[in-house]
Amino acid sequence: MCIGDMGYDTDPMDDQTQVPGAAANPALAALATRLPPHLWFAVSAVFHYLGPAFAVLLFPHVGVLGMAWLRIATAALIFAPLTRPWRTFARSDSRTRLLLLAFGTCLAVMNCSFYLALERLPISLVAAIEFVGTIGVALAGLRSVRNMAALAVAVTGTLMLIDVKWSSDPAGLFWAFLNGALFVGYIVLGHRVARAGAGNGIAGLGAAMAVAFIVVLPIGFADAMPAFFSPPLLLAAIGVGICSSVIPYVCDQLAMSRLPRASFALMLSLLPVTATLIGVIVLRQVPGVRDCAGIALVVAGVAFHKPANND
């Protein structure tokens, strides 16, 4: 999952101080400022749903919750030496630690519900439901006719995508809407963690990943066990974790550190399209005419809404 446009307060003119990990890795900071932020977003847009699409292919081998466990474990182990989450916790006050615990718990349950939804529903529908929630956050932060219209358009598109799923797969819709609700929680909690001073965006994310790993440890470990006895399967699962929770998260932070929030919000409208294209290419989930119309409405709603505290 990527951090939405309401996730963090950033100043697009303050490149050097806002680039994640700049102090620890000057080379990364130089690369981040040399490449256009739109390029970072494009990379994120590709991997945002590419990783989960490949995860669906691994469900028969390690189970849904096992795949969620492997994804979070991979990300947590990669972020740990880079962000040193124990230092983030040690330097934070009690309120920030509680926020980090809530942030990580939300992240763990959100990833599990996301995969449980993908097991039953097309990836384009899960993505559409997810992004309706981001518009809802914008509406709560900035009540305007424009945002109400954007939300109405996006909800209409989502209802078109849902179609007969209300009766045919209510469980899948439950997990998809739970994922969407937790995605909103992820945005709000991530914003509060950043404002509480828990390091830069990547440092807070690394600490949250460590918490998420602890939360998910007893949930999916048993299902993930087959991967430890099959090197090809384990490598594939690690690849999914990198594609799902490392590359897009880091690229999002590098893009958001230099893009005005309105621009980032507009570019988010491309993600439901990306999800649909990846669903077609990787999972052979070819949308019909009604589905394409619904996706177009969701994209229009995301593109038209105005983020809260717009830069």
N, C-alpha and C positions, 0 to 999 in steps of 0.2 A: 504494500500500500504506500502511495506517496503522501507527503504533507500538503494539505490544501492551501489555498491562497490566503486564508485567514490564520495560518499557523503561527507566524512569527512576525514581529515588528522588525523590519530591516530598512536600512537607508541605502538606496541604490547608488548613492554617490560615494559611499564609504567602503570601497572595494577591499582595501587592505585589512581593515579590522574585522570585516564581516565574513571573509572567506573562511570556511570551517577548517580548523587545523593549521591555520597560517603560521602560528607561532611555533608549532611542533614540526611543520614540514614546509619550509620556504619554497621548495621546488613545486609543491602542489599549489601553493599560493600564486606563484609566478605563472604556472600553467593555467590556473583558473582565471586570472585576469587577462591573459593573452588570448584565450579562446572566447568567442562570443557567448554570452549567456544563453542565447537561443539554441546554440549547439548542445549545451549541457541539458537543456530541457528536451531536445529531440532525442538524445540518448535515453533519458529517463522515460520518455513516452513509449519508446520501443520496448524497454525492459519491464515497464510497469505491469504489463499483462503477459509478456512473453514467458517470464518465469512461472507464473501461475498456470499458464497453458501447458507447459511441459510438466508441471506438477500433476496435472490431471492424468497425464499418461503414466505416471508412476503410482497412482492410487491403487491399482490392482496388486501391486507388489509390496507396498508398505502401509497401505490403508490411508484414509484421509487424515486422521489425527497423527499418524506416524509421520506423514509428509509434513504436516504443520510443525511437529517437533523437530524434524531434521532441518527445516527452513530456519526456525528461530535459533536452534543450536548453532548452525553454521554462521548466521549473522552475529550472534553473541560472541562466538569464539574469534571471529575476525575483528569485531569492534573492540574487544577487550584490550589487546596490546596497544591499539591505536589511541583509545580514548581513556583507558585506565579508570573504569567506572568506580572502583573503590576509592579513588581520589576525589571523584565528583561527590560521592556520598560523604566522605570525610570532611570536605570543605563546605558542605551545604548545611543550612540550619534545619531545624526539625520540620518546619513547614514545607521546605523544598524537598526534603526526603520523603515526606508523605505524598507530595505531588509526583515524585519520581516513581514511587511504589504504585500509585494509581495509574500513572502513565504506562508503566510496564505491564500491569495487569490488564489494562484495556487493550494494549497491543497484543498480548497473548490470546485473549478470548476473541479479539477481532480476527486474527489470522486463522484461528480454528473455525470460526463461523464462516469466514470467507471461503475456505476450502470445502466445508460442508455444503455451502450453497453451490459451488462450482461442480460438486459431484452430481447435482440434480438439475441444474439450470444452465442455459447457454451463458457464456462469459459476457456477451453483450448486454444481457438483461441484468446480470449482477453488477456490471459497471454502471448501468443507467440508474439503478436504485441507489448505488453508492453516491453518485454525484448529485442526486436530488437533495441529499442531506447537506451538502456543502452550500447549496443555494439557500436552504433553510437557515443555516448559520448566518449567512449574509443578511437575510431578511430580519433575523433577530437583532443583529447588530446595527442595521441601517434600514429602518422601516420606510419604504418608499413604494410608490405606485410601480416604478420600474422593476423593483425586485419582486413584488407580488405578481406582476405579469410574467416575469421570468420563471418564477416558481410554478405558476399555473401552466405555462407552456411545457416545462420539463416534466411535471407530473402527468400531463396529458400524454406526452410521449412514452413515459414509463407504463402507463395504463395500457397503451397500445401494444407495448412489448410484452406485458404480462399476459394479455389476451385470456386464454382458457386456463392458464396456470393456477388461477385461484382454486379451481376444483381438481385439477389433475395432479398438482404437486404442491400442496399447502406447506409441507415441511420444508421444501426447497425455498419457498418464498419467506418462510419464517427466518431461516438462516440468512437469507439475503438482506432482509430488512434489519435483522439484528446486526449484521456486518455494517450496514449503512448507518445505523444509530451509533455504533461504536466508532465508526470513522469520524462522526461528528465529535464524539467524546475525545478521540485522538487529537483532533485539531484544537479543541478547546484546552485540553490538558497540556498539549505541546506548547501552546501559546503561553500558558501560565508558567510552565517550567522555564521557558526561555526568559520571561520577564522576571522570574524569581532569581535569575543570575546563576543558573546551574551550568556554567560554562557556555560554550558556543552551541549551535544547533546539533553538531555531531557529538559533542560530549554528552549532552543530555540524552540524545538518542542511544548512545552506547550504554549509558546507565540504565535506561529503560529496557534495552535489549537483555541486559543481565537479569533484570527482574522478570522479564517475560520468560526467559529460559527456566528460571526457578519455578515459576507458576505452571508452565506447561510440562515440566519434567515428569510428574506422575501421570499425566494425561495421555501422552502419546509414546512414551518410551517403549512399552511392550510391543506396540505396532511397528515401531521403527527398528526393532531388533534384527529383522531379516537383512537389512542393509549392511549391518556390521559383518555379515558372513558372505557378502557378495561385493567384492571390490568395484565391479562396474556399476552396480546399483548405488553403492555409497558415493562414488564419484558423481553419478548423475544427480543424486539428491543434494550433494554439496553445490553442484553447478546451479541447481534450482534455487538454493538458498542465496547464492551470490547474485543471481539474476533478479531475484524477487526482493531481497531486503538489504542488499549492500549497494549495488550499482544505482538503482533508482533513487534511493534515499540520499546518497552522497551527491548525485547529480542535481537533485531537487534543491539541496542546500546551496550548491554552487550557482545555480540559476537564480534562486530567490535572493541571494546576497547582492545581486547586481540588477535585477529586473524590478521596475516599479510594480507594486502589487496589482494594479489594474491590468498590466500587460501579462503578468503571470496568470491572473484569473482568466483572461481571454484565451491564453494558450491551453488552459486546462480543458477547454471545450473540445480539444482534439482527442482527448483520451478515450471517450466512448467510441470514437471512430477507430482508434488504434486497437481497442479491445475487440471490435467487430472483425477487423482485418486479420488479427492474430487468430481469432476463433475460426475464421475461414481457412487460413493457411495451415495452422497446426492441428486444430481439432475437427476440421471439416464441418463446422457449424455454419452452414450457408443460410443467411437470413432471407426471408421472403419480402415481398413488397411492403406489407404492413409493418414488418420489423424495421425495414429501412426508413420508413416514414417516422416511426417512433424514435429511432436513433437520431434522425435529423432534428426532431423537436427537442430532444434532450440536449443536443449540441447547441441549438439555438438558445435554449434557456440558460445554459451555463455561460455562453458567450455574452448574453445580453445583461446578465445580472451585474450589479455593482457591488464590489466587496466592501465590507465594513472598514473604516479607517483607511480609505483609499489614499495611496501615495500620490 
